[in-house]
Amino acid sequence: MEEDKRKKKRMPTTGQSELAQMGEPEELQEIEKVEDSEEAVEMAALEPKGIPPWSKQITLRGLSASLAIGIIYSVVVMKLNLTTGLVPTLNVSAALLAFVVLRTWTKLLHKMGVTTTPFTRQENTVVQTCAVACYSIAVGGGFGSYLLGLNKKTYEQAGVDTPGNVPGSYKEPGIGWMTTFLLTIGFVGLLALVPLRKIMIIDYKLEYPSGKATAVLINGFHTPGGDKLAKKQVYGFAKYFTMSFMWSFFQWFFTAGDACGFSQLPAFGLTALKQTFFFDFSLTYVGAGMICSYIVNLSLILGAGISWGIMWPLIRGLKGDWYSDNLPESSMKSLQGYKVFISISLILGDGLYNFLKILAFIVRSMHTRAVSENFNRVADADNDNEVLDDVRRNELFVKESIPVWLVYSGYVLFAVISIISIPLMFPEVKWYYVVIAYILAPALGFCNAYGTGLTDMNMAYNYGKVSLFILAACAGNDSGVVSGLIGCGLIKSVVYICADLMHDFKTGHLTMTSPRSMLLSQAIGTAMGCIIAPLTFFLFYKAFDVGNPDGNWKAPYALIYRNMAILGVEGFSALPRHCLQLCYGFFGFALVANILRDALPANYGCWVPLPMAMAVPFLVGASFAINMCVGSLIVFIWHKLDSKTATLMVPAVASGLICGDGLWILPSSLLALAKLLDRQSTARSETAARQRFHCFVHH
């Protein structure tokens, strides 16, 4: 059994985005290395006496901290969503930041002579859960994918003359309808699997490695020795947060446009610069590279080399043969079409393989449990102390029940609201599409939550893509694109939140936090996110040129998702010349790469490139992949010099770099809105800012 557990720990983990499933984040690997050594201290600290009741675990100070963390991370992940679509796992850093905020707050009040209630691991867990639920709306709410795919700019990029992309099949973003849409669909997934929480967490003993890693971190913070380690992490986070923020502020003085200042340093030469191989000093992606595993970042740079280093220059040279030389490169019948559809083929090939693999895992695991009646008893008998700790946790987890009638009636209520409101917002989506979606959603949510518990791979995006193709094909030419995109959002939202909530229940189970407080904090965080995420999106949408394929804010998945819907309506007729053959090749490559990854021995298979990661630079460019690899290089050297310190500090330093650079977006976007920084001005691009930069480079 111990060997089985170790195998599960080595399986790839996922974060809050489609690409987070590509490899195990470094921070989770670091935590698992120290998990066994801390386990004894951790278990001894989990005494049930003194645990506050569920109503005391949710506090006003905790909700205030959750709101602040949720806003910060919403800005950070929205930037990542609208630039590359790659969002690393931030759950563990959210738990760290929650500890930083509340421990600092309680100590300041104590020094001022104000008596406060103790800061417990349960409150830490609730704050982390609420904050993650808040910024998860910014990640999975469709702002960089299916919702943005509805706007007019993406409609035009897909080709106004493309079959299936019918005139009028777009809807411009708006704070009102986006907030209403998210509030309508955001709470259904919270209630779908609540009655099955005991089966998933206690009876089946599913691992949920991300939830377990977060619990290990929180439990470590609240042990006697953990406070000292937490202080080091807090100092590292604050130091690199400040450095990252000030560096972004410094760069602002030398930036007058998208290709100005430090944003395009030709580190590899001017020829490479034209193919997007340059360093742009983005500490957000350096930090993200420190969190993501080595194979993710190596796959990114490999994809960049194949696409921008080889394929696109060759295809560009075939202009006039493969596609008309009268078309701009941004046309879907030109080079842009090859970029988009080859990316789609890699994503679909990888998604199909992993989707089938997870289903096979689920079937095999459930069959094993069905034929082995004494499975749980044998597993529990391995360690008497572990059994005792599990009994304590299980008692608390089961004691505070959540009324089933409330769960079912809430699911029906929110489903009815969606059935009425969604067709009003989107007349193309028939009411019976919504009914079918919410009938199927609990079963799909169970499959996804079970599979995530086994492998930590959240396949919600793949369930969403399947529904996108089906609804687009069923709705037909006139309304297929809009129906497919919205149907994708309905299914993905429920299925995603089901798995995410089970992760939180796992964290709560290991930290002895009440399931009631976990569910309520998740609901509060979701409500916060449904309001904060649209406001954050519009901050970017109004201040920057979001969706420009030649700018910094490409929002690549918006175009990808819209073209998936067009494929669902029209089939392969939407592809440019010879693109279908290339798509077949890369689709097959994605399948073969995944098969090799699973078939080869672990020490070889772990180095097989990840097709999902390779697909991102095909459309976005190579610069961010270079930044990510710089992050991996920093982690590699740090481990060689001082592995113990690196194990402790990498998550904190990476989070500081991401948050500092990401938080600068707030003042910079406000300055852009106030016309103090006009990123589209050609006049300023020739002024002193550019001259200073060239002077800096040459001298």
QUIJOQUI-V660193 format. One record per residue. N is the residue number from 1. RES is the residue in one small letter. SS is DSSP state (helix for helix, strand for strand, loop for the rest). PSI is psi in whole degrees, -180 to 180 (NA if undefined). D_CENTER is the distance of its C-alpha to the mean C-alpha in Angstrom with 2 decimals. Layout:
n: (N;N)
res: (RES;RES)
ss: (SS;SS)
psi: (PSI;PSI)
d_center: (D_CENTER;D_CENTER)
//
This chain:
n: (1;2;3;4;5;6;7;8;9;10;11;12;13;14;15;16;17;18;19;20;21;22;23;24;25;26;27;28;29;30;31;32;33;34;35;36;37;38;39;40;41;42;43;44;45;46;47;48;49;50;51;52;53;54;55;56;57;58;59;60;61;62;63;64;65;66;67;68;69;70;71;72;73;74;75;76;77;78;79;80;81;82;83;84;85;86;87;88;89;90;91;92;93;94;95;96;97;98;99;100;101;102;103;104;105;106;107;108;109;110;111;112;113;114;115;116;117;118;119;120;121;122;123;124;125;126;127;128;129;130;131;132;133;134;135;136;137;138;139;140;141;142;143;144;145;146;147;148;149;150;151;152;153;154;155;156;157;158;159;160;161;162;163;164;165;166;167;168;169;170;171;172;173;174;175;176;177;178;179;180;181;182;183;184;185;186;187;188;189;190;191;192;193;194;195;196;197;198;199;200;201;202;203;204;205;206;207;208;209;210;211;212;213;214;215;216;217;218;219;220;221;222;223;224;225;226;227;228;229;230;231;232;233;234;235;236;237;238;239;240;241;242;243;244;245;246;247;248;249;250;251;252;253;254;255;256;257;258;259;260;261;262;263;264;265;266;267;268;269;270;271;272;273;274;275;276;277;278;279;280;281;282;283;284;285;286;287;288;289;290;291;292;293;294;295;296;297;298;299;300;301;302;303;304;305;306;307;308;309;310;311;312;313;314;315;316;317;318;319;320;321;322;323;324;325;326;327;328;329;330;331;332;333;334;335;336;337;338;339;340;341;342;343;344;345;346;347;348;349;350;351;352;353;354;355;356;357;358;359;360;361;362;363;364;365;366;367;368;369;370;371;372;373;374;375;376;377;378;379;380;381;382;383;384;385;386;387;388;389;390;391;392;393;394;395;396;397;398;399;400;401;402;403;404;405;406;407;408;409;410;411;412;413;414;415;416;417;418;419;420;421;422;423;424;425;426;427;428;429;430;431;432;433;434;435;436;437;438;439;440;441;442;443;444;445;446;447;448;449;450;451;452;453;454;455;456;457;458;459;460;461;462;463;464;465;466;467;468;469;470;471;472;473;474;475;476;477;478;479;480;481;482;483;484;485;486;487;488;489;490;491;492;493;494;495;496;497;498;499;500;501;502;503;504;505;506;507;508;509;510;511;512;513;514;515;516;517;518;519;520;521;522;523;524;525;526;527;528;529;530;531;532;533;534;535;536;537;538;539;540;541;542;543;544;545;546;547;548;549;550;551;552;553;554;555;556;557;558;559;560;561;562;563;564;565;566;567;568;569;570;571;572;573;574;575;576;577;578;579;580;581;582;583;584;585;586;587;588;589;590;591;592;593;594;595;596;597;598;599;600;601;602;603;604;605;606;607;608;609;610;611;612;613;614;615;616;617;618;619;620;621;622;623;624;625;626;627;628;629;630;631;632;633;634;635;636;637;638;639;640;641;642;643;644;645;646;647;648;649;650;651;652;653;654;655;656;657;658;659;660;661;662;663;664;665;666;667;668;669;670;671;672;673;674;675;676;677;678;679;680;681;682;683;684;685;686;687;688;689;690;691;692;693;694;695;696;697;698;699)
res: (m;e;e;d;k;r;k;k;k;r;m;p;t;t;g;q;s;e;l;a;q;m;g;e;p;e;e;l;q;e;i;e;k;v;e;d;s;e;e;a;v;e;m;a;a;l;e;p;k;g;i;p;p;w;s;k;q;i;t;l;r;g;l;s;a;s;l;a;i;g;i;i;y;s;v;v;v;m;k;l;n;l;t;t;g;l;v;p;t;l;n;v;s;a;a;l;l;a;f;v;v;l;r;t;w;t;k;l;l;h;k;m;g;v;t;t;t;p;f;t;r;q;e;n;t;v;v;q;t;c;a;v;a;c;y;s;i;a;v;g;g;g;f;g;s;y;l;l;g;l;n;k;k;t;y;e;q;a;g;v;d;t;p;g;n;v;p;g;s;y;k;e;p;g;i;g;w;m;t;t;f;l;l;t;i;g;f;v;g;l;l;a;l;v;p;l;r;k;i;m;i;i;d;y;k;l;e;y;p;s;g;k;a;t;a;v;l;i;n;g;f;h;t;p;g;g;d;k;l;a;k;k;q;v;y;g;f;a;k;y;f;t;m;s;f;m;w;s;f;f;q;w;f;f;t;a;g;d;a;c;g;f;s;q;l;p;a;f;g;l;t;a;l;k;q;t;f;f;f;d;f;s;l;t;y;v;g;a;g;m;i;c;s;y;i;v;n;l;s;l;i;l;g;a;g;i;s;w;g;i;m;w;p;l;i;r;g;l;k;g;d;w;y;s;d;n;l;p;e;s;s;m;k;s;l;q;g;y;k;v;f;i;s;i;s;l;i;l;g;d;g;l;y;n;f;l;k;i;l;a;f;i;v;r;s;m;h;t;r;a;v;s;e;n;f;n;r;v;a;d;a;d;n;d;n;e;v;l;d;d;v;r;r;n;e;l;f;v;k;e;s;i;p;v;w;l;v;y;s;g;y;v;l;f;a;v;i;s;i;i;s;i;p;l;m;f;p;e;v;k;w;y;y;v;v;i;a;y;i;l;a;p;a;l;g;f;c;n;a;y;g;t;g;l;t;d;m;n;m;a;y;n;y;g;k;v;s;l;f;i;l;a;a;c;a;g;n;d;s;g;v;v;s;g;l;i;g;c;g;l;i;k;s;v;v;y;i;c;a;d;l;m;h;d;f;k;t;g;h;l;t;m;t;s;p;r;s;m;l;l;s;q;a;i;g;t;a;m;g;c;i;i;a;p;l;t;f;f;l;f;y;k;a;f;d;v;g;n;p;d;g;n;w;k;a;p;y;a;l;i;y;r;n;m;a;i;l;g;v;e;g;f;s;a;l;p;r;h;c;l;q;l;c;y;g;f;f;g;f;a;l;v;a;n;i;l;r;d;a;l;p;a;n;y;g;c;w;v;p;l;p;m;a;m;a;v;p;f;l;v;g;a;s;f;a;i;n;m;c;v;g;s;l;i;v;f;i;w;h;k;l;d;s;k;t;a;t;l;m;v;p;a;v;a;s;g;l;i;c;g;d;g;l;w;i;l;p;s;s;l;l;a;l;a;k;l;l;d;r;q;s;t;a;r;s;e;t;a;a;r;q;r;f;h;c;f;v;h;h)
ss: (loop;helix;helix;helix;helix;helix;helix;helix;helix;helix;loop;loop;loop;loop;loop;loop;loop;helix;helix;helix;helix;helix;loop;loop;loop;helix;helix;helix;helix;helix;helix;helix;helix;helix;helix;helix;helix;helix;helix;helix;helix;helix;helix;helix;helix;loop;loop;loop;loop;loop;loop;loop;loop;helix;helix;helix;helix;loop;loop;helix;helix;helix;helix;helix;helix;helix;helix;helix;helix;helix;helix;helix;helix;helix;helix;helix;helix;helix;helix;helix;helix;helix;helix;loop;loop;loop;loop;loop;loop;loop;helix;helix;helix;helix;helix;helix;helix;helix;helix;helix;helix;helix;helix;helix;helix;helix;helix;helix;helix;helix;helix;loop;loop;loop;loop;loop;loop;loop;loop;loop;helix;helix;helix;helix;helix;helix;helix;helix;helix;helix;helix;helix;helix;helix;helix;helix;helix;helix;helix;helix;loop;loop;loop;loop;loop;loop;loop;helix;helix;helix;loop;helix;helix;helix;helix;helix;helix;loop;loop;loop;loop;loop;loop;loop;loop;loop;loop;loop;loop;loop;loop;loop;loop;loop;helix;helix;helix;helix;helix;helix;helix;helix;helix;helix;helix;loop;loop;helix;helix;helix;helix;helix;loop;helix;helix;helix;helix;helix;helix;helix;helix;helix;helix;loop;loop;loop;loop;loop;helix;helix;helix;helix;helix;helix;helix;helix;helix;helix;helix;helix;helix;loop;loop;loop;loop;helix;helix;helix;helix;helix;helix;helix;helix;helix;helix;helix;helix;helix;helix;helix;helix;helix;helix;helix;helix;helix;helix;helix;helix;helix;helix;helix;loop;loop;loop;loop;loop;loop;loop;loop;helix;helix;helix;helix;strand;loop;loop;loop;loop;helix;helix;helix;helix;helix;loop;loop;loop;loop;strand;loop;loop;loop;helix;helix;helix;helix;helix;helix;helix;helix;helix;loop;loop;helix;helix;helix;helix;helix;helix;helix;helix;helix;helix;helix;helix;helix;helix;helix;helix;helix;helix;helix;helix;helix;helix;helix;helix;loop;strand;loop;loop;loop;strand;loop;loop;loop;loop;loop;loop;loop;loop;loop;loop;loop;helix;helix;helix;helix;helix;helix;helix;helix;helix;helix;helix;helix;helix;helix;helix;helix;helix;helix;helix;helix;helix;helix;helix;helix;helix;helix;helix;helix;helix;helix;helix;helix;helix;helix;helix;helix;helix;loop;loop;loop;helix;helix;helix;helix;helix;helix;loop;loop;loop;helix;helix;helix;helix;helix;helix;helix;helix;helix;helix;helix;helix;helix;helix;helix;helix;loop;loop;loop;loop;helix;helix;helix;helix;helix;helix;helix;helix;helix;helix;helix;helix;helix;helix;helix;helix;helix;helix;helix;helix;helix;helix;loop;loop;loop;loop;loop;helix;helix;helix;helix;helix;helix;helix;helix;helix;helix;helix;helix;helix;helix;helix;helix;helix;helix;helix;helix;helix;helix;helix;helix;helix;loop;loop;loop;loop;helix;helix;helix;helix;helix;helix;helix;helix;helix;helix;helix;helix;helix;helix;helix;helix;loop;loop;loop;loop;helix;helix;helix;helix;helix;helix;helix;helix;helix;helix;helix;helix;helix;helix;helix;helix;helix;helix;helix;helix;helix;helix;helix;helix;helix;helix;helix;helix;helix;helix;helix;loop;loop;loop;loop;helix;helix;helix;helix;helix;helix;helix;helix;helix;helix;helix;helix;helix;helix;helix;helix;helix;helix;helix;helix;helix;helix;helix;helix;helix;helix;helix;helix;helix;loop;loop;loop;loop;loop;loop;loop;loop;loop;loop;loop;loop;helix;helix;helix;helix;helix;helix;helix;helix;helix;helix;helix;helix;helix;helix;helix;helix;helix;helix;helix;loop;loop;loop;loop;helix;helix;helix;helix;helix;helix;helix;helix;helix;helix;helix;helix;helix;helix;helix;helix;helix;helix;helix;helix;helix;loop;loop;helix;helix;helix;helix;loop;loop;loop;loop;loop;helix;helix;helix;helix;helix;helix;helix;helix;helix;helix;loop;loop;helix;helix;helix;helix;helix;helix;helix;helix;helix;helix;helix;helix;helix;helix;helix;helix;helix;helix;helix;helix;helix;helix;helix;helix;helix;helix;helix;helix;helix;helix;helix;helix;helix;helix;helix;helix;helix;helix;helix;helix;helix;helix;helix;helix;helix;helix;helix;helix;helix;helix;helix;loop;loop;loop;loop;loop;loop;loop;loop;loop;loop;helix;helix;helix;loop;helix;helix;helix;helix;helix;helix;helix;helix;helix;helix;helix;loop)
psi: (-39;-38;-39;-41;-41;-37;-42;-37;-31;-9;152;147;169;156;-132;12;170;-34;-6;-17;0;-20;163;124;146;-36;-34;-35;-41;-42;-42;-28;-37;0;-45;-40;-27;-7;-39;-46;-42;-47;-40;-29;-12;52;135;-23;140;-3;126;152;163;-34;-24;-11;-24;111;162;-41;-35;-42;-36;-43;-41;-41;-45;-46;-41;-40;-46;-50;-27;-41;-44;-52;-27;-39;-46;-41;-41;-1;-57;-21;1;114;116;172;125;7;-47;-41;-30;-39;-40;-46;-35;-42;-43;-50;-50;-37;-40;-42;-48;-36;-38;-44;-37;-41;-27;-1;14;128;130;161;148;148;112;166;-29;-43;-40;-43;-43;-43;-45;-44;-45;-43;-43;-42;-34;-54;-14;-28;-37;-30;-55;6;0;9;-26;6;-100;-34;-44;-26;-11;-13;168;-37;-44;-38;-43;-37;-32;-11;110;-20;7;129;136;-29;69;150;139;0;54;160;119;142;145;138;-40;-57;-30;-44;-44;-43;-46;-41;-31;-44;-13;-23;-10;-44;-24;-26;-11;-40;9;-42;-17;8;-39;-41;-45;-42;-45;-52;-49;-17;46;145;-48;70;-37;-44;-37;-42;-41;-41;-41;-44;-47;-44;-38;-39;-36;22;160;-43;-20;-29;-37;-44;-38;-36;-40;-42;-39;-45;-44;-43;-49;-41;-49;-24;-48;-45;-44;-43;-45;-34;-41;-39;-42;-43;-32;-35;-19;17;123;-2;-177;-31;32;165;-140;4;-16;68;118;68;-22;13;164;-33;-44;-33;-39;-25;23;16;91;168;129;12;31;106;-18;-46;-26;-45;-41;-37;-30;-29;-43;156;164;-42;-30;-49;-37;-36;-38;-48;-32;-45;-39;-41;-42;-43;-65;-22;-29;-60;-52;-40;-38;-46;-36;-33;-16;12;132;-18;-58;-30;160;138;-2;-10;141;157;-19;-8;145;-14;3;-151;-34;-34;-41;-42;-48;-50;-29;-38;-44;-41;-40;-44;-44;-40;-46;-43;-42;-45;-49;-33;-48;-36;-43;-41;-40;-41;-45;-48;-46;-42;-44;-34;-42;-43;-33;-36;-12;91;-29;19;-55;-38;-42;-44;-39;-24;-3;-30;116;-40;-39;-38;-43;-45;-40;-39;-43;-46;-44;-38;-46;-39;-34;-30;-45;85;157;120;127;-39;-35;-40;-50;-43;-36;-40;-45;-41;-49;-33;-42;-42;-43;-42;-34;-45;-37;-45;-26;-38;-35;91;-23;-24;112;151;-32;-19;-42;-40;-48;-41;-44;-14;-40;-25;-44;-41;-43;-38;-39;-46;-44;-43;-38;-46;-38;-37;-32;-45;-12;20;110;111;22;-38;-33;-37;-40;-40;-39;-46;-33;-50;-43;-49;-37;-41;-40;-38;-26;-175;-41;-39;11;-39;-50;-44;-41;-44;-44;-40;-37;-45;-39;-52;-46;-40;-49;-48;-39;-47;-32;-48;-40;-40;-38;-35;-45;-39;-36;-44;-46;-37;-42;-23;7;44;140;135;-33;-46;-33;-46;-43;-41;-36;-42;-42;-44;-39;-43;-42;-47;-36;-22;-43;-42;-48;-37;-42;-43;-44;-25;-43;-44;-35;-29;-27;166;73;131;0;116;-16;1;-168;-20;67;-29;62;-32;-19;-48;-37;-47;-38;-40;-28;-43;-40;-40;-39;-32;-48;-11;-149;2;-16;-9;143;176;134;-1;-34;-43;-41;-38;-42;-45;-45;-31;-46;-39;-42;-42;-46;-42;-42;-39;-45;-39;-37;-29;-35;157;152;-38;-17;-43;-29;-14;3;130;152;115;-38;-39;-39;-29;-29;-53;-17;-36;-35;-38;178;-15;-44;-31;-34;-43;-43;-41;-33;-40;-44;-39;-41;-46;-43;-48;-41;-43;-35;-36;-44;87;-37;-46;-40;-42;-40;-40;-20;-49;-39;-45;-46;-43;-39;-43;-44;-47;-39;-50;-38;-37;-26;-21;-34;-60;-35;-38;-35;-38;-39;-41;-32;6;17;-21;103;101;-13;1;123;-21;-49;-27;-14;7;-161;-29;-48;-39;-39;-40;-47;-37;-41;-42;-44;-23;NA)
d_center: (31.24;30.13;29.59;27.44;25.27;24.95;24.00;21.18;19.92;19.91;17.72;14.30;11.46;7.86;5.02;2.66;2.28;5.98;6.85;5.81;8.80;11.08;12.57;13.08;11.90;15.22;15.09;15.13;17.88;19.79;19.75;20.98;23.78;25.23;24.53;27.91;29.92;28.58;28.80;32.42;32.03;28.95;30.85;33.90;32.03;30.80;34.11;34.00;36.72;35.68;32.36;32.22;32.20;29.08;30.30;30.63;27.15;25.73;27.36;27.65;26.75;23.63;22.52;23.39;21.31;18.31;18.87;19.18;16.07;14.09;15.67;15.05;11.32;11.20;13.19;11.22;7.79;10.15;11.94;9.26;8.52;12.31;13.30;11.59;8.37;7.02;4.47;5.92;6.47;8.24;9.97;13.04;13.48;13.32;16.07;17.93;17.89;19.08;21.84;22.78;23.20;25.15;27.22;28.23;29.09;31.23;33.01;33.88;35.35;37.22;38.79;39.83;41.56;39.36;38.84;35.39;34.05;32.58;28.88;27.89;25.09;24.79;24.24;21.70;19.77;20.13;18.97;15.80;15.14;16.06;14.04;10.71;11.82;12.68;9.67;7.51;9.96;9.15;5.55;7.11;10.61;11.33;12.24;11.22;12.18;14.73;16.03;16.49;17.98;20.76;22.09;25.34;24.21;21.91;24.83;27.16;25.07;25.03;28.82;31.05;33.44;30.97;32.08;29.79;28.42;31.13;32.25;30.86;27.68;25.52;24.73;24.20;21.49;23.04;22.11;24.37;23.31;19.54;19.94;22.28;20.10;17.13;19.73;21.28;18.47;16.28;18.77;19.86;17.21;18.16;21.64;21.44;21.46;22.86;26.29;24.92;23.36;26.55;26.62;23.07;23.26;27.02;28.72;26.33;25.08;21.64;19.91;16.25;15.81;12.75;14.81;17.87;16.74;15.95;19.38;21.10;20.04;21.19;24.35;25.07;24.96;27.49;30.00;32.97;31.81;28.19;29.11;30.55;27.50;25.30;27.64;27.06;23.28;23.79;26.21;23.97;21.05;23.57;25.31;22.45;20.89;24.35;24.84;21.62;22.44;26.05;25.30;23.28;26.22;28.66;27.06;27.36;31.15;31.15;28.90;30.51;28.25;25.35;27.46;29.27;29.39;27.34;24.60;26.34;28.34;30.10;29.75;30.49;33.17;33.62;33.39;29.96;28.97;29.73;27.27;24.43;25.07;25.26;23.89;22.61;22.39;18.80;18.11;14.46;13.99;16.63;14.81;11.53;14.05;15.59;12.63;11.77;14.68;17.68;17.44;14.08;15.75;19.04;17.71;16.38;19.85;21.60;20.03;21.00;24.47;25.08;24.06;25.09;27.62;29.43;28.57;28.23;31.42;33.29;32.28;33.04;36.45;37.02;36.89;39.87;39.85;36.47;35.78;37.96;38.58;38.89;35.21;32.77;29.93;27.43;29.06;27.51;30.94;30.77;28.56;25.44;25.93;25.86;22.65;20.82;22.37;22.21;18.45;18.39;20.73;18.66;15.52;17.88;19.82;16.99;15.58;19.18;20.05;17.21;17.80;21.47;21.00;19.10;21.83;24.42;23.03;23.19;26.69;28.01;26.77;28.18;31.38;31.77;31.47;33.89;36.56;36.29;37.64;37.88;34.40;33.20;36.62;36.75;33.27;34.15;37.50;36.14;36.14;38.14;36.32;32.95;34.51;35.79;32.47;30.82;33.67;33.16;29.48;30.23;33.01;30.90;28.01;30.57;32.99;31.03;30.58;28.78;31.30;30.60;32.52;30.28;27.11;28.68;30.31;27.12;25.30;28.31;28.54;25.02;25.44;28.77;27.38;24.81;27.66;29.76;27.46;25.17;28.25;29.63;26.63;26.43;29.92;28.79;26.91;29.69;29.76;30.22;26.92;25.25;27.67;26.91;23.13;23.57;26.18;24.01;20.75;21.90;22.95;19.77;17.81;20.16;19.68;15.90;16.24;19.10;17.47;14.43;17.18;18.96;16.46;13.12;11.66;9.99;11.80;11.25;10.60;13.82;15.68;14.82;16.18;19.22;19.98;19.58;22.25;24.47;24.63;25.09;27.92;29.47;29.48;31.26;31.72;32.23;29.16;27.00;24.34;23.68;24.03;21.62;18.82;19.42;19.95;16.61;15.09;17.50;16.81;13.04;13.03;15.56;14.38;10.78;12.40;15.12;13.21;11.32;14.83;16.43;14.32;15.64;19.06;19.10;18.49;21.16;23.48;23.51;24.04;26.54;24.82;26.10;24.17;25.54;24.11;20.66;20.78;22.27;19.85;16.91;18.98;19.81;16.28;15.42;18.60;17.78;14.44;16.35;18.72;16.83;14.05;16.83;18.88;16.27;15.71;19.49;19.94;18.24;19.79;23.24;23.23;21.86;22.44;19.12;19.28;22.05;21.78;23.99;22.34;19.51;17.42;17.30;14.33;14.76;12.94;15.29;18.22;16.87;16.34;19.72;21.44;20.18;21.89;24.92;25.13;25.16;28.06;30.06;29.14;29.76;32.16;29.47;29.16;31.22;33.98;33.26;29.52;29.75;31.25;28.57;25.87;27.81;27.92;24.23;23.40;25.95;24.63;21.16;23.07;25.44;22.89;21.13;24.62;25.75;22.78;23.79;27.53;28.20;28.79;25.81;27.05;27.15;24.40;21.72;22.63;22.31;19.83;16.58;17.04;13.45;13.16;16.64;15.97;13.92;16.95;19.32;18.50;17.17;19.66;20.21;20.13;16.54;16.93;20.02;18.35;15.83;18.96;20.77;18.26;18.93;22.61;22.70;21.33;23.80;26.73;25.97;26.07;29.28;30.87;29.86;27.56;28.06;27.06;24.06;22.84;23.12;22.08;19.27;16.43;18.44;19.33;15.90;14.62;17.80;17.42;13.96;15.18;18.62;17.86;15.23;17.78;20.45;18.87;20.43;24.02;23.76;22.61;25.33;27.79;26.86;27.40;30.69;31.76;32.16;29.81;30.26;27.86;29.79;33.18;35.12;37.79;35.80;34.33;37.93;38.73;38.77;35.00;35.00;38.35;37.21;34.29;36.66;39.11;36.55;35.62;39.24;40.89)
//
